[in-house]
Amino acid sequence: MPTASTTTSTTQTAKTASAGASGNGGSRPVRKTRPGRRKPEFTARRGFLISLFMAPAAIFVAVFTYYPMIAGSQMAFRHWNLTDLTDTSWVGLQNFRDVFADPAWGTVLSNTAIWVFGSIVPQLVIGFALALWLRRRFRFRGLYQALIFFPWAISGFLIGILFRWMFNSEFGVVNDLLQKVGLIDEPVAWLADPKTAMFAVVVANIWYGVTFFTIMILAALQSIPEELYEASALDGAGKVRTLFQITIPYIRVTLALTVLLRVIWIFNFPDLIFGMTGGGPNNETHIVTTWMIKITQQGDYGRASALGLIVVATLLVFAVFFLLATREKREVKP
């Protein structure tokens, strides 16, 4: 026979069950949730397998990237010339002194500054304007985007050859157009004259690099919420005020990183110059990287390696100062 205590506990259990059912709407039973799966523990065997799969890529990078970097760096401190490989003695900083003492060093340095800053500013301005235009909705916008992005898919050396034909003094299209509009009376030897050769290669580089700025800035512009522009319009802000108070501050980080990347790439972009002038006439269009390649072709690997280390050090210093400056601006901004 059931006792009084048993009857009481059974009654309480039934009440609890009915209260739980009414709390859940009386329609669904309470389901038990499965405990989450435990993550597999990291064991020595798993670590060995991971290392085994990563080993081919690590070996490939070490052999074809880091070893040439280390070997090339030590060449900068040795007498390393293909004309006499029997003498590869340690010469310390002599290769660096030879680079700085070369009569062409001043011209190469000034050409590099013109090449970088004369290209980066127009590329940024024109690319920004094109990105603002392409952000609007209009017919055949996709076609225009494809036409603008197309140059970035072409080799820089091929672009150089194309512009070499365009700036040709005898049958180039540039002289033909300028004569038809009356800006010049006779053909100009753009690539043969030291006064105009550097201008011609910078113009070609501007045309080539505008595409990259347009792509990057357009992607950043599409991330700006439309609510910001709507609020700006309600406040009565004009286009110029909206540009400088909403658009540019919102994409400032993208602009800074894009400029940094382009400076590094332009500094290390000898392809177009080799396609147009090969560094001539009389070294008047040589920049640091094209001059380094020329020294390498002459067999003086020691001096070329020294010049390469100078390029790396210059770009590292520029990148550090540029990132610090842009970071400070972002922190100061409220």
One Martini backbone bead per residue (centre of mass of N, CA, C, O) as a GRO file, in nm:
protein
  334
    1MET     BB    1   0.098   0.035   0.020
    2PRO     BB    2   0.064   0.358   0.004
    3THR     BB    3   0.188   0.624   0.137
    4ALA     BB    4   0.170   0.951   0.228
    5SER     BB    5   0.443   1.046   0.112
    6THR     BB    6   0.407   0.930  -0.173
    7THR     BB    7   0.151   1.089  -0.247
    8THR     BB    8   0.270   1.372  -0.212
    9SER     BB    9   0.506   1.353  -0.424
   10THR     BB   10   0.322   1.289  -0.665
   11THR     BB   11   0.160   1.552  -0.656
   12GLN     BB   12   0.399   1.750  -0.691
   13THR     BB   13   0.497   1.641  -0.965
   14ALA     BB   14   0.236   1.702  -1.121
   15LYS     BB   15   0.237   2.009  -1.075
   16THR     BB   16   0.507   2.069  -1.206
   17ALA     BB   17   0.434   1.961  -1.488
   18SER     BB   18   0.186   2.146  -1.534
   19ALA     BB   19   0.342   2.417  -1.506
   20GLY     BB   20   0.539   2.368  -1.740
   21ALA     BB   21   0.324   2.338  -1.961
   22SER     BB   22   0.190   2.620  -1.921
   23GLY     BB   23   0.456   2.788  -1.969
   24ASN     BB   24   0.471   2.650  -2.281
   25GLY     BB   25   0.150   2.643  -2.368
   26GLY     BB   26   0.086   2.324  -2.384
   27SER     BB   27   0.234   2.213  -2.672
   28ARG     BB   28   0.538   2.165  -2.577
   29PRO     BB   29   0.794   1.985  -2.508
   30VAL     BB   30   1.076   1.958  -2.337
   31ARG     BB   31   1.396   1.983  -2.467
   32LYS     BB   32   1.694   1.836  -2.490
   33THR     BB   33   2.011   1.950  -2.504
   34ARG     BB   34   2.292   1.923  -2.666
   35PRO     BB   35   2.602   1.897  -2.624
   36GLY     BB   36   2.877   2.026  -2.726
   37ARG     BB   37   3.140   1.988  -2.913
   38ARG     BB   38   3.447   1.888  -2.879
   39LYS     BB   39   3.750   1.985  -2.919
   40PRO     BB   40   4.025   1.892  -3.053
   41GLU     BB   41   4.311   1.793  -2.944
   42PHE     BB   42   4.642   1.889  -2.918
   43THR     BB   43   4.879   1.696  -3.070
   44ALA     BB   44   5.168   1.567  -3.185
   45ARG     BB   45   5.041   1.441  -3.438
   46ARG     BB   46   4.896   1.693  -3.543
   47GLY     BB   47   5.149   1.871  -3.560
   48PHE     BB   48   5.297   1.693  -3.766
   49LEU     BB   49   5.084   1.714  -3.993
   50ILE     BB   50   5.091   2.017  -4.028
   51SER     BB   51   5.394   2.037  -4.092
   52LEU     BB   52   5.385   1.851  -4.339
   53PHE     BB   53   5.194   2.037  -4.513
   54MET     BB   54   5.382   2.305  -4.482
   55ALA     BB   55   5.665   2.234  -4.590
   56PRO     BB   56   5.661   2.292  -4.900
   57ALA     BB   57   5.600   2.598  -4.876
   58ALA     BB   58   5.837   2.673  -4.691
   59ILE     BB   59   6.062   2.577  -4.880
   60PHE     BB   60   5.991   2.750  -5.123
   61VAL     BB   61   6.022   3.027  -4.983
   62ALA     BB   62   6.312   2.989  -4.880
   63VAL     BB   63   6.451   2.936  -5.161
   64PHE     BB   64   6.294   3.182  -5.345
   65THR     BB   65   6.330   3.424  -5.118
   66TYR     BB   66   6.531   3.425  -4.868
   67TYR     BB   67   6.795   3.336  -4.998
   68PRO     BB   68   6.824   3.564  -5.210
   69MET     BB   69   6.823   3.793  -5.002
   70ILE     BB   70   7.076   3.709  -4.843
   71ALA     BB   71   7.271   3.679  -5.080
   72GLY     BB   72   7.231   3.970  -5.191
   73SER     BB   73   7.319   4.123  -4.933
   74GLN     BB   74   7.617   4.012  -4.916
   75MET     BB   75   7.709   4.134  -5.193
   76ALA     BB   76   7.724   4.440  -5.096
   77PHE     BB   77   8.011   4.347  -4.924
   78ARG     BB   78   8.133   4.265  -5.207
   79HIS     BB   79   8.340   4.158  -5.471
   80TRP     BB   80   8.089   4.130  -5.731
   81ASN     BB   81   8.204   4.016  -6.046
   82LEU     BB   82   8.172   3.862  -6.356
   83THR     BB   83   8.471   3.928  -6.457
   84ASP     BB   84   8.564   3.832  -6.137
   85LEU     BB   85   8.516   3.537  -5.948
   86THR     BB   86   8.793   3.504  -5.783
   87ASP     BB   87   8.697   3.789  -5.646
   88THR     BB   88   8.503   3.790  -5.321
   89SER     BB   89   8.573   4.004  -5.131
   90TRP     BB   90   8.570   4.200  -4.857
   91VAL     BB   91   8.449   4.567  -4.868
   92GLY     BB   92   8.205   4.662  -4.730
   93LEU     BB   93   8.118   5.008  -4.816
   94GLN     BB   94   8.221   5.048  -5.113
   95ASN     BB   95   7.964   5.018  -5.288
   96PHE     BB   96   7.819   5.262  -5.165
   97ARG     BB   97   8.032   5.474  -5.245
   98ASP     BB   98   8.008   5.423  -5.552
   99VAL     BB   99   7.716   5.511  -5.581
  100PHE     BB  100   7.748   5.809  -5.466
  101ALA     BB  101   7.997   5.878  -5.677
  102ASP     BB  102   7.827   5.870  -5.912
  103PRO     BB  103   7.732   6.091  -6.160
  104ALA     BB  104   7.427   5.962  -6.190
  105TRP     BB  105   7.292   5.986  -5.907
  106GLY     BB  106   7.152   6.265  -5.916
  107THR     BB  107   6.966   6.206  -6.158
  108VAL     BB  108   6.829   5.953  -6.044
  109LEU     BB  109   6.709   6.086  -5.791
  110SER     BB  110   6.539   6.306  -5.932
  111ASN     BB  111   6.379   6.113  -6.113
  112THR     BB  112   6.242   5.957  -5.882
  113ALA     BB  113   6.085   6.194  -5.763
  114ILE     BB  114   5.929   6.263  -6.021
  115TRP     BB  115   5.806   5.982  -6.068
  116VAL     BB  116   5.646   5.964  -5.802
  117PHE     BB  117   5.510   6.256  -5.752
  118GLY     BB  118   5.417   6.302  -6.054
  119SER     BB  119   5.215   6.046  -6.032
  120ILE     BB  120   5.047   6.034  -5.760
  121VAL     BB  121   4.873   6.291  -5.773
  122PRO     BB  122   4.713   6.251  -6.040
  123GLN     BB  123   4.608   5.970  -5.970
  124LEU     BB  124   4.440   6.055  -5.725
  125VAL     BB  125   4.258   6.271  -5.852
  126ILE     BB  126   4.146   6.113  -6.096
  127GLY     BB  127   4.053   5.858  -5.941
  128PHE     BB  128   3.852   6.007  -5.757
  129ALA     BB  129   3.671   6.125  -5.978
  130LEU     BB  130   3.592   5.854  -6.110
  131ALA     BB  131   3.467   5.725  -5.857
  132LEU     BB  132   3.242   5.934  -5.821
  133TRP     BB  133   3.114   5.881  -6.098
  134LEU     BB  134   3.074   5.560  -6.068
  135ARG     BB  135   2.873   5.576  -5.820
  136ARG     BB  136   2.676   5.644  -6.005
  137ARG     BB  137   2.366   5.609  -6.172
  138PHE     BB  138   2.390   5.467  -6.505
  139ARG     BB  139   2.420   5.403  -6.814
  140PHE     BB  140   2.673   5.182  -6.872
  141ARG     BB  141   2.856   5.152  -6.616
  142GLY     BB  142   2.993   4.875  -6.656
  143LEU     BB  143   3.145   4.954  -6.916
  144TYR     BB  144   3.315   5.182  -6.794
  145GLN     BB  145   3.455   5.012  -6.581
  146ALA     BB  146   3.597   4.819  -6.778
  147LEU     BB  147   3.760   5.039  -6.931
  148ILE     BB  148   3.912   5.149  -6.678
  149PHE     BB  149   4.026   4.858  -6.572
  150PHE     BB  150   4.195   4.741  -6.812
  151PRO     BB  151   4.497   4.848  -6.780
  152TRP     BB  152   4.565   4.664  -6.522
  153ALA     BB  153   4.591   4.392  -6.715
  154ILE     BB  154   4.850   4.519  -6.824
  155SER     BB  155   5.158   4.535  -6.902
  156GLY     BB  156   5.401   4.767  -6.846
  157PHE     BB  157   5.574   4.709  -7.097
  158LEU     BB  158   5.342   4.738  -7.304
  159ILE     BB  159   5.276   5.027  -7.232
  160GLY     BB  160   5.552   5.138  -7.318
  161ILE     BB  161   5.531   5.061  -7.616
  162LEU     BB  162   5.274   5.216  -7.679
  163PHE     BB  163   5.393   5.503  -7.598
  164ARG     BB  164   5.630   5.500  -7.795
  165TRP     BB  165   5.447   5.523  -8.046
  166MET     BB  166   5.287   5.778  -7.961
  167PHE     BB  167   5.580   5.950  -7.919
  168ASN     BB  168   5.660   5.954  -8.194
  169SER     BB  169   5.815   6.183  -8.416
  170GLU     BB  170   5.687   6.076  -8.698
  171PHE     BB  171   5.402   5.870  -8.620
  172GLY     BB  172   5.267   5.993  -8.380
  173VAL     BB  173   4.967   6.078  -8.223
  174VAL     BB  174   5.051   6.321  -8.055
  175ASN     BB  175   5.161   6.508  -8.278
  176ASP     BB  176   4.912   6.501  -8.456
  177LEU     BB  177   4.712   6.634  -8.254
  178LEU     BB  178   4.878   6.894  -8.188
  179GLN     BB  179   4.881   6.998  -8.483
  180LYS     BB  180   4.568   7.013  -8.531
  181VAL     BB  181   4.528   7.225  -8.276
  182GLY     BB  182   4.800   7.422  -8.273
  183LEU     BB  183   5.040   7.367  -8.046
  184ILE     BB  184   5.221   7.271  -8.291
  185ASP     BB  185   5.436   7.291  -8.584
  186GLU     BB  186   5.627   7.047  -8.503
  187PRO     BB  187   5.771   6.776  -8.434
  188VAL     BB  188   5.839   6.596  -8.134
  189ALA     BB  189   6.116   6.458  -7.950
  190TRP     BB  190   6.030   6.318  -7.673
  191LEU     BB  191   6.249   6.062  -7.631
  192ALA     BB  192   6.522   6.234  -7.730
  193ASP     BB  193   6.463   6.455  -7.519
  194PRO     BB  194   6.560   6.537  -7.200
  195LYS     BB  195   6.316   6.749  -7.145
  196THR     BB  196   6.070   6.524  -7.236
  197ALA     BB  197   6.106   6.227  -7.145
  198MET     BB  198   6.006   6.238  -6.849
  199PHE     BB  199   5.725   6.343  -6.913
  200ALA     BB  200   5.629   6.099  -7.083
  201VAL     BB  201   5.654   5.873  -6.864
  202VAL     BB  202   5.462   6.006  -6.659
  203VAL     BB  203   5.210   6.006  -6.833
  204ALA     BB  204   5.195   5.700  -6.866
  205ASN     BB  205   5.177   5.637  -6.557
  206ILE     BB  206   4.916   5.784  -6.502
  207TRP     BB  207   4.736   5.617  -6.688
  208TYR     BB  208   4.801   5.341  -6.545
  209GLY     BB  209   4.733   5.426  -6.223
  210VAL     BB  210   4.435   5.523  -6.209
  211THR     BB  211   4.290   5.252  -6.181
  212PHE     BB  212   4.366   5.177  -5.889
  213PHE     BB  213   4.232   5.416  -5.751
  214THR     BB  214   3.948   5.364  -5.856
  215ILE     BB  215   3.902   5.087  -5.729
  216MET     BB  216   3.955   5.155  -5.428
  217ILE     BB  217   3.765   5.404  -5.394
  218LEU     BB  218   3.503   5.274  -5.490
  219ALA     BB  219   3.490   5.060  -5.268
  220ALA     BB  220   3.479   5.270  -5.035
  221LEU     BB  221   3.225   5.431  -5.125
  222GLN     BB  222   3.023   5.178  -5.106
  223SER     BB  223   3.048   5.185  -4.770
  224ILE     BB  224   2.876   5.431  -4.754
  225PRO     BB  225   2.617   5.547  -4.605
  226GLU     BB  226   2.325   5.700  -4.715
  227GLU     BB  227   2.240   5.845  -4.450
  228LEU     BB  228   2.462   6.060  -4.452
  229TYR     BB  229   2.364   6.211  -4.710
  230GLU     BB  230   2.078   6.268  -4.614
  231ALA     BB  231   2.157   6.435  -4.364
  232SER     BB  232   2.322   6.646  -4.521
  233ALA     BB  233   2.085   6.749  -4.696
  234LEU     BB  234   1.904   6.841  -4.455
  235ASP     BB  235   2.139   7.050  -4.353
  236GLY     BB  236   2.247   7.195  -4.632
  237ALA     BB  237   2.475   7.056  -4.771
  238GLY     BB  238   2.705   7.060  -4.995
  239LYS     BB  239   2.923   6.901  -5.201
  240VAL     BB  240   3.186   7.003  -5.074
  241ARG     BB  241   3.117   6.952  -4.777
  242THR     BB  242   3.057   6.650  -4.809
  243LEU     BB  243   3.334   6.566  -4.909
  244PHE     BB  244   3.509   6.687  -4.649
  245GLN     BB  245   3.301   6.563  -4.405
  246ILE     BB  246   3.244   6.257  -4.523
  247THR     BB  247   3.400   6.111  -4.745
  248ILE     BB  248   3.700   6.146  -4.670
  249PRO     BB  249   3.691   6.059  -4.367
  250TYR     BB  250   3.572   5.768  -4.424
  251ILE     BB  251   3.831   5.700  -4.647
  252ARG     BB  252   4.117   5.759  -4.522
  253VAL     BB  253   4.249   5.482  -4.490
  254THR     BB  254   4.238   5.398  -4.786
  255LEU     BB  255   4.403   5.634  -4.896
  256ALA     BB  256   4.662   5.581  -4.738
  257LEU     BB  257   4.717   5.287  -4.836
  258THR     BB  258   4.714   5.350  -5.140
  259VAL     BB  259   4.948   5.548  -5.144
  260LEU     BB  260   5.159   5.359  -5.026
  261LEU     BB  261   5.148   5.140  -5.243
  262ARG     BB  262   5.209   5.324  -5.489
  263VAL     BB  263   5.484   5.423  -5.404
  264ILE     BB  264   5.619   5.147  -5.396
  265TRP     BB  265   5.549   5.063  -5.691
  266ILE     BB  266   5.673   5.303  -5.842
  267PHE     BB  267   5.960   5.269  -5.733
  268ASN     BB  268   5.924   4.945  -5.851
  269PHE     BB  269   5.881   5.057  -6.181
  270PRO     BB  270   6.060   4.970  -6.474
  271ASP     BB  271   5.891   4.871  -6.718
  272LEU     BB  272   5.794   5.130  -6.865
  273ILE     BB  273   6.074   5.256  -6.916
  274PHE     BB  274   6.190   5.021  -7.081
  275GLY     BB  275   5.968   5.039  -7.307
  276MET     BB  276   6.034   5.345  -7.390
  277THR     BB  277   6.375   5.416  -7.315
  278GLY     BB  278   6.582   5.249  -7.125
  279GLY     BB  279   6.684   5.539  -6.973
  280GLY     BB  280   6.678   5.733  -7.185
  281PRO     BB  281   6.867   5.986  -7.266
  282ASN     BB  282   7.149   5.980  -7.097
  283ASN     BB  283   6.998   5.887  -6.820
  284GLU     BB  284   6.721   6.079  -6.802
  285THR     BB  285   6.513   5.811  -6.713
  286HIS     BB  286   6.645   5.714  -6.468
  287ILE     BB  287   6.596   5.512  -6.201
  288VAL     BB  288   6.686   5.322  -5.949
  289THR     BB  289   6.584   5.046  -6.070
  290THR     BB  290   6.696   5.076  -6.361
  291TRP     BB  291   6.990   5.120  -6.273
  292MET     BB  292   7.022   4.847  -6.130
  293ILE     BB  293   6.976   4.676  -6.385
  294LYS     BB  294   7.212   4.792  -6.546
  295ILE     BB  295   7.434   4.700  -6.347
  296THR     BB  296   7.366   4.401  -6.368
  297GLN     BB  297   7.424   4.379  -6.680
  298GLN     BB  298   7.737   4.456  -6.622
  299GLY     BB  299   7.810   4.253  -6.351
  300ASP     BB  300   7.765   4.440  -6.083
  301TYR     BB  301   7.647   4.298  -5.804
  302GLY     BB  302   7.746   4.464  -5.566
  303ARG     BB  303   7.626   4.744  -5.646
  304ALA     BB  304   7.335   4.646  -5.693
  305SER     BB  305   7.288   4.545  -5.400
  306ALA     BB  306   7.334   4.817  -5.264
  307LEU     BB  307   7.098   4.957  -5.408
  308GLY     BB  308   6.879   4.767  -5.301
  309LEU     BB  309   6.917   4.839  -4.998
  310ILE     BB  310   6.846   5.136  -5.032
  311VAL     BB  311   6.557   5.092  -5.125
  312VAL     BB  312   6.453   4.935  -4.879
  313ALA     BB  313   6.520   5.150  -4.665
  314THR     BB  314   6.352   5.380  -4.785
  315LEU     BB  315   6.071   5.235  -4.777
  316LEU     BB  316   6.065   5.178  -4.474
  317VAL     BB  317   6.081   5.469  -4.375
  318PHE     BB  318   5.834   5.572  -4.525
  319ALA     BB  319   5.623   5.377  -4.407
  320VAL     BB  320   5.654   5.453  -4.110
  321PHE     BB  321   5.597   5.762  -4.131
  322PHE     BB  322   5.324   5.740  -4.276
  323LEU     BB  323   5.171   5.570  -4.063
  324LEU     BB  324   5.215   5.764  -3.826
  325ALA     BB  325   5.077   6.012  -3.949
  326THR     BB  326   4.794   5.883  -4.003
  327ARG     BB  327   4.741   5.794  -3.710
  328GLU     BB  328   4.745   6.074  -3.578
  329LYS     BB  329   4.505   6.187  -3.737
  330ARG     BB  330   4.296   5.979  -3.634
  331GLU     BB  331   4.330   6.054  -3.326
  332VAL     BB  332   4.260   6.361  -3.341
  333LYS     BB  333   4.003   6.288  -3.441
  334PRO     BB  334   3.670   6.295  -3.306
   0.00000   0.00000   0.00000
